[in-house]
């Protein structure tokens, strides 16, 4: 029964992010403690709730493994492993700023905020229960504290086409990331309760780059990705790779007091970070591309708010008959939308709905 519940939870959670996942693939029993998925493709629409100013074009995971030690759950870690994670992104097209698409992203963002609020409320209710649910809160804290995440060969790249055969690529990559349990130390150890969660995050070979790629426009597709990886490795070996931040080792420790109880010498959140061998470089080409990207991100914020009113059948490069009226209506609707939002929040109807 417990295995079926876990299977249902995994299917409900992973099914939102992984394409064509089957129930049989997530079968976990007392004897079979591990779920293994290989060469899975991510559902890009599942990340709409992030309301990113860039468009995700591809997401793949070479290997996904979840190991649950049923016999010693709470004492041995629940291990989640991901290998060969690759995500590519580009600028959004004009169609992705239409009213329907923007409202869909806004709705997904609101649903994510509600889900996070419900989860926080449930967590607080569990840890605030005095006696009846003490065992439940203790087990919940033990399970959460025992989750160990491992990611190997992570690479996210953003591309911007400069010409038919030239791309500007900005990316972040690291060889491994590990999230594991951190043993607490210090004077406050004796005051810790079941709601205290301590984690340690280690990242190996974390690097950020900005470079110019001359080759096939379709270099981020499944078939061409190997060529792009070979190009990256060749540039690294020849010491010509356009690093902004050369590979560094990062270690972060996080302590969260989930019980909500306040102590004088025990903070609700405690974070410490350590970086070793930090080397940063910046040339003229990279500075230009960073400024272009920042300008695009700032423009995207405005298009997220006003892009839904943009006349889709017209652009400034094309001037059909009546184009002045179309663009005047666009400016008028954008300003009126801001005025209506402010008036709505001070209206009696809004106050009544909130109550």
C-alpha positions as CSV (number, residue, x, y, z in Angstrom):
1,X,0.0,0.0,0.0
2,X,2.8,2.4,0.9
3,X,4.6,1.5,-2.3
4,X,1.5,2.3,-4.3
5,X,1.2,5.7,-2.6
6,X,4.8,6.5,-3.5
7,X,4.3,5.3,-7.0
8,X,1.3,7.6,-7.4
9,X,3.2,10.6,-6.0
10,X,6.1,10.0,-8.4
11,X,3.8,9.6,-11.4
12,X,2.0,12.8,-10.5
13,X,5.2,14.8,-9.9
14,X,7.5,13.4,-12.6
15,X,4.7,13.1,-15.1
16,X,4.4,16.9,-15.2
17,X,8.0,17.3,-16.3
18,X,8.9,14.1,-18.3
19,X,7.3,13.1,-21.6
20,X,5.6,9.8,-22.2
21,X,6.3,8.4,-18.7
22,X,4.6,5.1,-18.0
23,X,3.2,3.8,-14.6
24,X,5.2,0.6,-15.0
25,X,8.5,2.6,-15.2
26,X,7.9,4.0,-11.7
27,X,7.2,0.6,-10.0
28,X,9.0,0.6,-6.6
29,X,8.7,-2.3,-4.2
30,X,10.4,-3.4,-1.0
31,X,12.6,-5.7,-3.1
32,X,13.1,-3.3,-6.0
33,X,14.2,-0.1,-4.4
34,X,15.3,1.8,-7.5
35,X,13.6,3.6,-10.4
36,X,15.7,4.1,-13.5
37,X,14.8,6.2,-16.5
38,X,17.1,6.8,-19.4
39,X,17.2,9.3,-22.3
40,X,14.0,11.2,-21.2
41,X,12.8,14.4,-22.7
42,X,11.4,17.2,-20.5
43,X,8.0,18.8,-21.1
44,X,9.0,22.4,-21.7
45,X,5.4,23.8,-21.1
46,X,5.8,22.5,-17.5
47,X,8.2,25.3,-16.8
48,X,5.7,28.1,-17.8
49,X,5.1,28.9,-14.1
50,X,8.6,30.3,-13.9
51,X,7.5,33.1,-16.4
52,X,11.0,33.2,-17.9
53,X,11.8,36.0,-20.4
54,X,13.5,33.3,-22.6
55,X,12.0,30.4,-24.5
56,X,13.1,26.9,-23.6
57,X,13.7,24.9,-26.8
58,X,15.0,21.6,-25.6
59,X,15.5,19.7,-22.3
60,X,16.9,16.2,-21.9
61,X,18.1,14.0,-19.1
62,X,20.4,11.1,-20.0
63,X,19.7,9.2,-16.8
64,X,17.3,9.6,-13.9
65,X,17.6,7.3,-10.9
66,X,15.6,7.4,-7.6
67,X,16.5,5.0,-4.9
68,X,14.3,4.6,-1.8
69,X,15.6,2.3,1.0
70,X,12.3,1.0,2.3
71,X,13.8,-1.1,5.1
72,X,15.8,1.7,6.5
73,X,13.9,4.8,5.4
74,X,14.8,7.8,7.6
75,X,18.2,6.3,8.5
76,X,19.6,5.8,5.0
77,X,19.4,8.6,2.4
78,X,16.8,8.7,-0.4
79,X,19.1,9.1,-3.4
80,X,18.1,11.0,-6.5
81,X,20.6,11.0,-9.4
82,X,20.5,12.9,-12.7
83,X,23.2,12.6,-15.4
84,X,23.8,14.4,-18.6
85,X,21.2,17.2,-18.2
86,X,21.1,19.5,-21.2
87,X,18.7,22.5,-21.5
88,X,18.8,25.0,-24.4
89,X,17.0,28.4,-24.7
90,X,16.6,31.2,-27.1
91,X,14.7,34.5,-27.4
92,X,11.0,34.4,-27.5
93,X,9.3,34.8,-30.8
94,X,6.6,37.5,-31.4
95,X,3.8,34.8,-31.2
96,X,4.9,34.0,-27.6
97,X,4.0,37.5,-26.5
98,X,0.4,37.2,-27.6
99,X,-2.4,37.6,-25.1
100,X,-3.3,33.9,-24.8
101,X,0.2,32.7,-24.3
102,X,1.1,35.4,-21.7
103,X,-2.1,34.8,-19.8
104,X,-1.3,31.1,-19.8
105,X,2.1,31.7,-18.2
106,X,0.6,34.1,-15.7
107,X,-2.0,31.5,-14.7
108,X,0.7,28.8,-14.3
109,X,2.7,31.2,-12.1
110,X,-0.4,31.8,-9.9
111,X,-1.0,28.1,-9.5
112,X,2.6,27.5,-8.5
113,X,2.4,30.2,-5.8
114,X,-0.8,28.6,-4.5
115,X,0.8,25.2,-4.4
116,X,3.9,26.6,-2.6
117,X,1.7,28.3,0.0
118,X,-0.3,25.1,0.6
119,X,2.9,23.1,1.0
120,X,4.3,25.6,3.5
121,X,0.9,25.6,5.4
122,X,0.9,21.7,5.5
123,X,4.5,21.6,6.6
124,X,3.9,24.1,9.4
125,X,0.7,22.2,10.5
126,X,2.7,19.0,10.8
127,X,5.5,20.5,12.8
128,X,3.2,22.5,15.0
129,X,1.2,19.5,16.1
130,X,2.0,19.0,19.8
131,X,1.4,15.3,20.7
132,X,-0.9,13.5,18.3
133,X,1.3,14.0,15.2
134,X,4.7,14.0,16.9
135,X,5.7,10.7,15.3
136,X,4.5,12.0,11.9
137,X,6.4,15.2,12.2
138,X,9.5,13.3,13.4
139,X,9.3,10.9,10.4
140,X,8.6,13.7,8.0
141,X,11.7,15.7,9.2
142,X,13.8,12.5,9.0
143,X,12.7,11.7,5.4
144,X,13.2,15.3,4.2
145,X,16.6,15.5,5.9
146,X,17.7,12.2,4.3
147,X,17.1,13.2,0.7
148,X,20.4,13.3,-1.3
149,X,20.5,14.8,-4.7
150,X,23.3,14.3,-7.2
151,X,23.6,15.9,-10.7
152,X,26.4,15.1,-13.1
153,X,27.3,16.8,-16.4
154,X,24.8,19.7,-16.3
155,X,24.7,22.2,-19.2
156,X,22.3,25.0,-19.9
157,X,23.0,27.2,-23.0
158,X,21.3,30.3,-24.4
159,X,21.8,31.1,-28.1
160,X,21.3,34.2,-30.1
161,X,21.6,34.1,-33.9
162,X,23.9,36.9,-35.3
163,X,23.8,35.6,-38.9
164,X,23.0,32.5,-40.9
165,X,26.2,30.7,-39.8
166,X,27.0,32.4,-36.5
167,X,25.6,32.1,-33.0
168,X,26.4,33.8,-29.8
169,X,26.2,31.2,-27.0
170,X,26.0,32.0,-23.3
171,X,26.0,29.0,-20.9
172,X,26.4,27.6,-17.5
173,X,27.9,24.1,-16.9
174,X,29.2,22.0,-14.1
175,X,30.5,18.5,-13.7
176,X,28.7,17.5,-10.5
177,X,26.3,18.9,-7.9
178,X,25.6,17.1,-4.7
179,X,23.0,17.9,-2.0
180,X,23.4,15.9,1.1
181,X,22.8,15.9,4.8
182,X,24.9,18.2,6.9
183,X,25.8,17.2,10.5
184,X,25.0,20.2,12.7
185,X,27.7,21.7,14.9
186,X,27.8,24.6,17.4
187,X,26.1,25.6,20.6
188,X,22.6,25.4,19.2
189,X,22.8,21.6,18.5
190,X,21.2,20.7,21.8
191,X,18.1,22.9,21.1
192,X,17.4,21.4,17.7
193,X,14.1,19.7,17.2
194,X,12.7,17.3,14.6
195,X,11.9,20.4,12.4
196,X,15.5,21.3,11.9
197,X,16.8,20.5,8.4
198,X,20.5,20.8,7.5
199,X,21.9,20.5,4.0
200,X,25.2,20.8,2.2
201,X,25.5,21.7,-1.4
202,X,28.8,21.0,-3.3
203,X,29.3,22.0,-7.0
204,X,32.4,20.9,-8.9
205,X,33.8,22.7,-12.0
206,X,31.1,25.4,-12.1
207,X,31.8,27.7,-15.1
208,X,30.0,30.4,-17.0
209,X,30.9,31.3,-20.6
210,X,30.1,33.6,-23.5
211,X,31.5,32.7,-26.9
212,X,30.9,32.7,-30.6
213,X,29.9,29.5,-32.4
214,X,30.3,29.3,-36.1
215,X,28.4,26.3,-37.5
216,X,25.0,24.8,-38.2
217,X,22.0,26.9,-37.0
218,X,20.4,23.7,-35.8
219,X,23.3,22.9,-33.5
220,X,21.1,22.4,-30.4
221,X,19.0,19.6,-31.8
222,X,19.3,16.1,-30.6
223,X,21.3,15.0,-33.7
224,X,23.7,18.0,-33.7
225,X,24.2,18.2,-29.9
226,X,27.2,15.9,-30.1
227,X,29.0,18.3,-32.5
228,X,28.4,21.2,-30.1
229,X,29.8,19.2,-27.2
230,X,32.9,18.3,-29.2
231,X,33.3,22.0,-30.1
232,X,33.1,23.0,-26.4
233,X,35.7,20.4,-25.4
234,X,38.0,21.4,-28.2
235,X,37.8,25.0,-27.1
236,X,38.5,24.1,-23.5
237,X,41.5,22.0,-24.4
238,X,43.0,24.7,-26.6
239,X,42.4,27.3,-23.8
240,X,40.4,29.4,-26.2
241,X,37.0,28.9,-24.5
242,X,35.3,32.2,-23.7
243,X,34.9,31.8,-20.0
244,X,33.4,34.6,-17.9
245,X,33.9,32.5,-14.8
246,X,36.4,29.8,-15.0
247,X,35.5,26.4,-13.4
248,X,35.4,26.8,-9.6
249,X,34.5,24.7,-6.6
250,X,31.5,25.9,-4.6
251,X,30.4,24.7,-1.2
252,X,27.1,26.0,0.4
253,X,25.7,24.9,3.8
254,X,22.1,25.6,4.6
255,X,20.2,25.2,7.9
256,X,16.4,25.7,8.1
257,X,14.4,25.7,11.3
258,X,11.1,24.3,10.0
259,X,9.5,24.1,13.4
260,X,8.9,27.8,13.5
261,X,10.1,28.1,17.1
262,X,12.2,31.2,17.9
263,X,15.5,31.1,19.8
264,X,17.9,33.9,20.6
265,X,21.0,32.1,19.2
266,X,19.3,29.9,16.6
267,X,18.3,31.6,13.3
268,X,15.4,30.5,11.1
269,X,17.7,30.4,8.1
270,X,21.5,30.1,8.1
271,X,23.5,30.1,4.9
272,X,27.3,30.0,4.4
273,X,29.1,29.7,1.1
274,X,32.7,29.0,0.1
275,X,34.3,29.4,-3.4
276,X,37.8,28.4,-4.3
277,X,40.1,29.3,-7.2
278,X,37.8,32.1,-8.5
279,X,39.0,33.5,-11.9
280,X,36.8,35.9,-13.9
281,X,37.6,37.3,-17.4
282,X,35.8,39.8,-19.6
283,X,36.6,41.0,-23.1
284,X,35.0,43.6,-25.3
285,X,32.9,41.0,-27.3
286,X,31.6,39.4,-24.1
287,X,30.7,42.8,-22.6
288,X,28.7,43.7,-25.7
289,X,26.8,40.5,-25.6
290,X,26.0,40.9,-21.9
291,X,24.7,44.4,-22.5
292,X,22.6,43.1,-25.4
293,X,21.2,40.3,-23.2
294,X,20.4,42.8,-20.3
295,X,18.6,45.0,-22.8
296,X,16.6,42.1,-24.1
297,X,15.6,41.0,-20.5
298,X,14.5,44.6,-19.7
299,X,12.4,44.7,-22.9
300,X,10.9,41.3,-22.1
301,X,9.6,42.6,-18.8
302,X,7.7,45.3,-20.7
303,X,6.5,42.9,-23.3
304,X,5.2,40.6,-20.5
305,X,3.0,43.4,-19.3
306,X,2.0,45.1,-22.6
307,X,2.8,42.6,-25.3
308,X,-0.8,41.3,-25.2
309,X,-2.0,44.6,-26.6
310,X,0.6,44.6,-29.5
311,X,-1.1,44.7,-33.0
312,X,0.0,41.3,-34.2
313,X,-0.7,42.1,-37.8
314,X,1.6,45.0,-37.8
315,X,5.2,46.0,-36.9
316,X,7.3,49.2,-37.1
317,X,9.1,47.7,-40.1
318,X,5.9,47.3,-42.0
319,X,3.5,50.2,-42.4
320,X,0.1,49.1,-43.9
321,X,-2.7,51.6,-44.2
322,X,-3.9,52.7,-40.8
323,X,-0.8,51.7,-39.0
324,X,-0.8,55.0,-37.0
325,X,-4.2,54.1,-35.5
326,X,-3.1,50.6,-34.6
327,X,0.0,51.8,-32.7
328,X,-2.0,54.6,-31.0
329,X,-4.5,52.0,-29.8
330,X,-1.6,49.9,-28.5
331,X,-0.2,52.8,-26.4
332,X,-3.7,53.7,-25.2
333,X,-4.5,50.1,-24.1
334,X,-1.2,49.8,-22.3
335,X,-1.7,52.9,-20.2
336,X,-5.3,52.2,-19.5
337,X,-4.5,48.7,-18.2
338,X,-2.1,50.2,-15.6
339,X,-4.7,52.7,-14.5
340,X,-7.4,50.1,-14.2
341,X,-5.2,47.9,-12.1
342,X,-4.6,50.7,-9.6
343,X,-8.3,51.7,-9.5
344,X,-9.4,48.1,-9.1
345,X,-7.2,47.5,-6.0
346,X,-8.9,50.5,-4.3
347,X,-12.5,49.6,-5.3
348,X,-15.2,48.3,-2.9
349,X,-15.8,45.2,-5.1
350,X,-12.1,44.2,-4.8
351,X,-12.2,44.7,-1.0
352,X,-15.4,42.6,-0.9
353,X,-13.8,39.7,-2.9
354,X,-10.7,39.8,-0.7
355,X,-12.9,39.5,2.5
